[in-house]
Amino acid sequence: MLDINKLPQLQSNPSLKKADASFRLRRLSAFLTEKRGLTVVSLFLFLMYLALCLYSEHTLKAEVYAVFKEIGANGFGVSYQARSSFSNLTGGLYLDNVVLTAPQQMGGWQLNTGRLVVSSGFLSRTVTVRFSGTHSLKTGCFNDARFILDDASLVVSPAPSTVKIRIKKLQTASPDALAGLSVQEAALDFSAATGAFSLTANNAAPPASVTPPLAPSFSYLSVSGIVVGVPAKDRQAPVLTDWINRGGLIEIAQAEAIWLPFMAQLSGTASFDRAYSLTAAGTGKVYGFFDLLDRLEKIRAVSPSQVSLAKIVLGERVRKIPGEARPSLTTSFGIQNKTVYAERVPLN
């Protein structure tokens, strides 16, 4: 019988293993440096990129549909066409003929946008929407107001959950009543985690017919605060409805505006009822308030009797504070039932 203990103990030769591995690496390296190898690697990487583009596009379609579905659930009319950008080898979407129609309680305005370009990062899942171009807005006052945006984008980041809007050089193309309306730069930042928001605009010019006796453009506009009552993730109602039903409001920590000679610093709160009617209350310190009223009277936004009443009631409260070059008015302001009040004086 064979005794395996008497057989020689065979052991592998480590040097042979190393030589074999080295030989395989040399063959692989030689293959990759050849034209055929480079072609195979390039084709593999290209197919991977196409797969990522298709996956990103599919994900974006679902996310865009969810957003517009949510907007529609809040009472807005929504229509759009989603076109693939796959032919351009990008993982994104083109949104054409986007139409948003507000509920009648909010004025029934209608926004028709130009092409929106939606894209996202393959790893970060940050979604960017570029909406440069020409857009149309229909309201009760203007049948077709057209706006041109040179550079505009909306960026939504998931972690932390933030929304950023950037606009550069907005101007009007029609009608003549809005000629001269423009915004050189504007920015909006919102954090869903904390509810904090900030809005700034620089060199915003109203229509040319509105400016005298005020300066031809706003030097500065800034609003910051907190949106209280950000909808919960387990909500049953649409976002806006849930926020209103749970007593959501906007706390304006500070608002500043410079439209010389008018200047203002305000703070207060604002909220909407179930009919989307705005109610707001706050206090502010204002310079050049009556200059603003005179301008509003000339464009028939305020009646002469209202301006006269405001000057009588509020004129007594104008004070020249030591150390300040101009007199100022400190008073309360409010909006209720679509009427703007300074103290108790209606201004529209």
Backbone torsions as a table, in degrees:
resi	resn	phi	psi	omega
1	MET	NA	141.5	-176.8
2	LEU	-71.3	126.3	178.1
3	ASP	-101.2	108.2	-175.1
4	ILE	-68.5	-19.2	179.8
5	ASN	-69.9	-21.8	-179.8
6	LYS	-88.9	-5.9	177.9
7	LEU	-74.8	149.7	178.0
8	PRO	-66.1	141.4	179.0
9	GLN	-80.2	106.9	-178.6
10	LEU	-88.4	130.8	179.4
11	GLN	-125.5	146.1	-179.9
12	SER	-69.7	150.9	179.8
13	ASN	-95.1	109.5	-178.2
14	PRO	-57.8	-33.6	-178.2
15	SER	-65.7	-33.8	178.0
16	LEU	-68.3	-38.9	178.0
17	LYS	-62.8	-44.1	179.9
18	LYS	-64.1	-39.5	179.9
19	ALA	-65.3	-39.4	179.6
20	ASP	-66.3	-43.3	179.1
21	ALA	-64.4	-40.4	179.0
22	SER	-64.7	-38.2	179.2
23	PHE	-64.1	-42.3	179.7
24	ARG	-65.1	-40.1	178.4
25	LEU	-63.7	-39.7	179.2
26	ARG	-65.2	-39.2	178.7
27	ARG	-65.4	-42.7	179.2
28	LEU	-64.5	-42.4	179.2
29	SER	-63.4	-40.8	179.0
30	ALA	-65.0	-38.6	179.9
31	PHE	-66.1	-41.9	-177.8
32	LEU	-68.5	-28.7	-179.8
33	THR	-84.5	-12.3	175.5
34	GLU	-76.1	161.2	-179.6
35	LYS	-60.3	-41.5	-179.6
36	ARG	-64.2	-40.2	179.6
37	GLY	-66.3	-42.9	178.0
38	LEU	-62.2	-36.4	179.0
39	THR	-64.8	-42.8	-179.7
40	VAL	-64.5	-44.8	180.0
41	VAL	-63.9	-44.1	179.7
42	SER	-62.0	-41.9	179.3
43	LEU	-64.8	-39.5	179.1
44	PHE	-63.6	-45.7	179.1
45	LEU	-64.9	-38.2	179.3
46	PHE	-64.7	-41.8	178.6
47	LEU	-65.2	-36.7	176.1
48	MET	-63.2	-41.8	179.5
49	TYR	-64.3	-41.7	177.9
50	LEU	-62.4	-39.2	179.0
51	ALA	-63.8	-40.6	177.3
52	LEU	-64.9	-39.5	178.1
53	CYS	-62.2	-45.0	179.8
54	LEU	-64.1	-42.4	178.8
55	TYR	-63.6	-45.1	179.7
56	SER	-61.7	-42.9	-180.0
57	GLU	-63.6	-43.2	179.2
58	HIS	-62.3	-42.7	179.1
59	THR	-64.6	-42.7	-179.9
60	LEU	-63.8	-39.2	178.7
61	LYS	-58.9	-43.1	179.5
62	ALA	-66.2	-40.5	-179.2
63	GLU	-69.0	-41.4	178.2
64	VAL	-63.1	-42.5	178.5
65	TYR	-61.7	-41.8	-179.8
66	ALA	-63.8	-39.6	179.8
67	VAL	-65.5	-48.7	-178.9
68	PHE	-68.2	-31.1	175.6
69	LYS	-64.6	-40.2	178.3
70	GLU	-65.6	-42.2	178.0
71	ILE	-61.6	-43.3	178.3
72	GLY	-64.4	-35.4	179.7
73	ALA	-66.6	-20.8	178.4
74	ASN	-89.5	10.7	173.8
75	GLY	101.2	1.8	179.6
76	PHE	-89.5	146.0	170.7
77	GLY	-84.1	134.6	-175.3
78	VAL	-135.4	134.6	170.1
79	SER	-148.7	146.3	-180.0
80	TYR	-165.9	165.4	175.0
81	GLN	-125.1	123.0	179.6
82	ALA	-98.5	119.8	-180.0
83	ARG	-115.3	141.8	-178.5
84	SER	-72.6	142.9	172.5
85	SER	-104.8	16.0	-176.3
86	PHE	-62.9	-31.7	-180.0
87	SER	-63.0	-23.7	176.6
88	ASN	-93.2	10.1	178.1
89	LEU	58.8	41.7	175.0
90	THR	-127.0	147.3	179.1
91	GLY	-89.0	75.9	-176.9
92	GLY	-156.6	-167.5	-178.3
93	LEU	-136.8	152.8	166.9
94	TYR	-108.3	125.5	176.2
95	LEU	-106.0	114.7	-178.7
96	ASP	-110.9	153.1	175.3
97	ASN	53.6	44.9	176.9
98	VAL	-76.8	124.8	-179.2
99	VAL	-127.4	122.5	175.6
100	LEU	-115.8	125.9	179.3
101	THR	-118.4	120.6	-177.7
102	ALA	-76.3	153.4	174.3
103	PRO	-60.8	156.0	-179.5
104	GLN	-60.4	-31.7	178.7
105	GLN	-63.0	-24.2	179.5
106	MET	-100.0	10.8	176.6
107	GLY	107.6	-12.2	177.5
108	GLY	66.0	20.3	179.7
109	TRP	-65.7	158.5	-178.7
110	GLN	-132.8	128.5	179.7
111	LEU	-111.2	124.4	175.3
112	ASN	-114.1	118.1	-175.6
113	THR	-99.1	160.2	168.5
114	GLY	-77.7	-163.1	-179.1
115	ARG	-67.5	131.8	173.3
116	LEU	-104.0	131.5	-179.9
117	VAL	-106.3	114.9	-176.9
118	VAL	-108.0	130.3	178.7
119	SER	-144.6	164.4	178.8
120	SER	-150.2	154.5	176.2
121	GLY	-74.6	145.9	-178.0
122	PHE	-68.4	-29.9	-177.3
123	LEU	-107.8	-41.0	-173.6
124	SER	-79.5	-23.4	-176.4
125	ARG	61.6	21.5	172.0
126	THR	-75.7	126.4	-177.0
127	VAL	-100.8	131.3	178.9
128	THR	-119.6	129.8	177.0
129	VAL	-118.1	118.7	177.0
130	ARG	-101.8	126.1	-177.0
131	PHE	-127.1	39.2	173.2
132	SER	-68.2	155.9	179.2
133	GLY	121.9	-159.4	-176.6
134	THR	-103.1	132.5	178.9
135	HIS	-130.3	155.0	-176.4
136	SER	-122.5	138.6	179.1
137	LEU	-127.9	126.3	177.5
138	LYS	-111.1	127.2	179.2
139	THR	-132.5	-178.8	176.7
140	GLY	-66.6	-24.4	-179.7
141	CYS	-92.6	-34.4	-175.9
142	PHE	-126.7	124.9	-178.0
143	ASN	-72.4	-34.8	-178.5
144	ASP	-154.4	87.4	177.1
145	ALA	-94.1	121.2	-176.7
146	ARG	-106.0	134.2	-178.6
147	PHE	-122.7	142.4	178.8
148	ILE	-117.1	127.8	178.9
149	LEU	-114.6	120.5	178.6
150	ASP	-72.1	-41.4	-178.3
151	ASP	-150.2	116.8	-177.8
152	ALA	-147.3	137.8	-178.8
153	SER	-150.0	153.5	174.2
154	LEU	-126.5	126.3	-177.6
155	VAL	-121.6	123.9	179.0
156	VAL	-114.9	118.6	-180.0
157	SER	-109.4	134.3	-176.4
158	PRO	-78.8	-31.2	-175.4
159	ALA	-141.0	107.2	-7.9
160	PRO	-71.9	156.8	-175.5
161	SER	-71.9	105.8	-178.3
162	THR	-136.3	156.3	175.4
163	VAL	-128.2	130.6	178.6
164	LYS	-129.9	130.9	176.2
165	ILE	-120.5	130.9	178.3
166	ARG	-127.5	131.5	179.4
167	ILE	-131.2	133.4	175.1
168	LYS	-129.8	126.5	175.3
169	LYS	58.2	77.7	169.9
170	LEU	-96.3	134.7	177.1
171	GLN	-146.6	160.3	-178.1
172	THR	-96.1	145.8	175.4
173	ALA	-105.3	-25.3	178.9
174	SER	-167.9	160.8	-3.9
175	PRO	-83.4	-175.8	-178.0
176	ASP	-63.9	-29.1	-178.7
177	ALA	-63.8	-21.8	179.7
178	LEU	-104.3	9.6	-178.6
179	ALA	-58.6	131.4	-179.8
180	GLY	98.6	-14.6	179.0
181	LEU	-67.7	127.2	-178.6
182	SER	-159.4	157.9	173.7
183	VAL	-136.5	120.1	-178.6
184	GLN	-75.0	-36.9	-177.2
185	GLU	-158.8	134.4	178.4
186	ALA	-146.1	149.8	-179.3
187	ALA	-146.5	139.3	175.7
188	LEU	-131.0	128.1	177.4
189	ASP	-124.3	136.2	179.7
190	PHE	-141.5	134.4	176.5
191	SER	-110.2	117.4	-180.0
192	ALA	-69.5	-26.1	-178.6
193	ALA	-69.9	-42.3	-176.4
194	THR	-107.0	-18.4	-176.2
195	GLY	82.8	-0.5	-178.2
196	ALA	-70.9	142.3	178.2
197	PHE	-142.4	158.5	174.1
198	SER	-148.7	139.6	179.2
199	LEU	-130.2	129.5	177.1
200	THR	-134.8	148.4	175.9
201	ALA	-146.1	137.5	-179.9
202	ASN	-123.0	140.6	177.0
203	ASN	52.0	56.2	176.8
204	ALA	-97.5	117.6	-176.7
205	ALA	-103.2	129.2	173.8
206	PRO	-75.9	174.5	175.2
207	PRO	-53.6	147.0	-175.1
208	ALA	-58.0	-30.9	-177.5
209	SER	-73.3	-9.8	-173.7
210	VAL	-96.9	-21.8	-166.1
211	THR	-69.7	-51.6	-175.4
212	PRO	-61.2	140.9	1.9
213	PRO	-87.7	15.4	179.8
214	LEU	-89.8	168.9	179.3
215	ALA	-63.3	154.5	-176.5
216	PRO	-68.4	-9.2	179.3
217	SER	-152.1	153.8	171.6
218	PHE	-71.9	127.3	175.9
219	SER	-73.6	-35.0	-171.7
220	TYR	-163.3	141.1	173.7
221	LEU	-142.8	129.9	-178.7
222	SER	-145.2	133.9	176.7
223	VAL	-136.8	129.6	177.4
224	SER	-138.6	151.3	-179.5
225	GLY	174.4	-155.2	-176.6
226	ILE	-137.3	135.8	171.3
227	VAL	-88.4	112.6	-176.8
228	VAL	-90.6	134.1	178.8
229	GLY	88.0	42.8	176.5
230	VAL	-59.6	128.9	-174.8
231	PRO	-53.6	141.3	179.9
232	ALA	-75.3	157.2	-179.3
233	LYS	-67.9	-28.3	-177.8
234	ASP	-94.3	21.0	-178.4
235	ARG	-62.7	153.2	177.4
236	GLN	-101.0	-30.8	-178.3
237	ALA	-92.4	164.2	174.3
238	PRO	-57.4	160.5	-172.6
239	VAL	-54.7	-56.0	-175.4
240	LEU	-65.4	-42.4	179.0
241	THR	-62.8	-43.8	179.7
242	ASP	-63.2	-42.0	-179.8
243	TRP	-63.4	-42.8	179.7
244	ILE	-67.6	-44.5	-177.7
245	ASN	-63.8	-29.2	-178.9
246	ARG	-93.1	16.8	175.8
247	GLY	73.9	30.2	179.8
248	GLY	-64.1	144.5	178.0
249	LEU	-147.3	167.4	179.4
250	ILE	-112.1	118.4	176.3
251	GLU	-94.8	115.3	179.2
252	ILE	-92.8	104.4	-178.7
253	ALA	-71.2	-40.3	-179.4
254	GLN	-158.2	132.8	174.1
255	ALA	-131.2	130.5	-179.3
256	GLU	-129.9	140.6	177.8
257	ALA	-142.3	137.4	176.8
258	ILE	-128.1	112.6	176.9
259	TRP	-141.4	76.3	-169.0
260	LEU	-50.0	137.2	5.1
261	PRO	-83.2	5.3	-179.5
262	PHE	-82.3	131.4	173.4
263	MET	-142.2	144.3	-176.9
264	ALA	-147.8	147.4	171.1
265	GLN	-129.7	120.7	-173.8
266	LEU	-130.5	159.2	170.3
267	SER	-152.3	153.1	-179.0
268	GLY	168.3	-160.3	-179.9
269	THR	-134.4	157.1	178.5
270	ALA	-145.3	149.6	178.8
271	SER	-153.4	168.0	178.3
272	PHE	-123.5	145.7	173.1
273	ASP	-92.6	-175.5	-175.3
274	ARG	-69.7	-14.8	174.6
275	ALA	-94.0	12.0	179.8
276	TYR	62.3	27.3	176.8
277	SER	-86.9	130.9	-175.8
278	LEU	-82.9	133.3	171.6
279	THR	-125.7	130.0	-177.9
280	ALA	-143.0	151.2	177.4
281	ALA	-150.3	143.8	179.9
282	GLY	-175.5	-179.0	177.3
283	THR	-127.9	156.7	-178.8
284	GLY	-159.8	160.8	174.5
285	LYS	-113.5	124.5	-170.4
286	VAL	-127.7	138.2	171.6
287	TYR	-112.6	140.4	177.9
288	GLY	68.5	30.8	-176.8
289	PHE	-64.6	-40.8	-177.9
290	PHE	-73.6	-25.4	172.0
291	ASP	-63.0	-40.2	177.6
292	LEU	-65.6	-43.4	179.1
293	LEU	-62.0	-39.2	178.2
294	ASP	-61.6	-38.9	178.7
295	ARG	-68.0	-42.2	178.9
296	LEU	-64.4	-33.1	177.4
297	GLU	-67.6	-39.5	-178.0
298	LYS	-66.7	-30.9	178.3
299	ILE	-95.4	10.3	174.6
300	ARG	65.1	27.5	173.5
301	ALA	-83.4	-22.8	177.6
302	VAL	-133.7	139.3	-178.9
303	SER	-77.1	154.1	177.9
304	PRO	-57.7	-36.0	-179.7
305	SER	-66.7	-36.9	178.4
306	GLN	-68.0	-39.2	178.0
307	VAL	-64.7	-42.8	179.3
308	SER	-62.7	-43.8	179.2
309	LEU	-63.1	-41.5	179.8
310	ALA	-63.3	-40.4	-179.6
311	LYS	-67.7	-33.7	178.8
312	ILE	-71.8	-48.5	-175.3
313	VAL	-72.9	-43.7	-174.0
314	LEU	-92.5	-18.2	-178.5
315	GLY	-60.0	-32.8	-179.9
316	GLU	-68.5	-16.5	-176.0
317	ARG	-97.6	-2.0	177.4
318	VAL	-72.3	128.4	-176.3
319	ARG	-129.6	147.3	172.9
320	LYS	-102.0	104.6	-176.9
321	ILE	-83.0	134.2	179.0
322	PRO	-54.7	134.2	179.7
323	GLY	93.6	-11.6	178.5
324	GLU	-106.0	142.8	-175.2
325	ALA	-77.7	-22.4	-174.4
326	ARG	-128.8	152.6	174.7
327	PRO	-72.0	153.7	-178.1
328	SER	-135.5	163.6	178.5
329	LEU	-123.8	122.7	174.9
330	THR	-109.8	119.0	-174.9
331	THR	-156.3	175.2	177.3
332	SER	-94.0	151.7	177.7
333	PHE	-131.7	156.0	179.5
334	GLY	-160.9	160.4	174.1
335	ILE	-131.6	125.4	179.1
336	GLN	-152.8	134.3	-179.1
337	ASN	52.3	42.8	177.0
338	LYS	64.7	18.6	178.0
339	THR	-117.2	134.5	178.3
340	VAL	-94.6	133.3	-179.0
341	TYR	-121.3	141.9	165.6
342	ALA	-116.2	115.2	-166.4
343	GLU	60.3	-117.6	175.7
344	ARG	-113.3	12.7	-176.6
345	VAL	-91.3	119.7	177.0
346	PRO	-70.8	139.9	-176.1
347	LEU	-118.0	11.3	174.8
348	ASN	-157.9	NA	NA
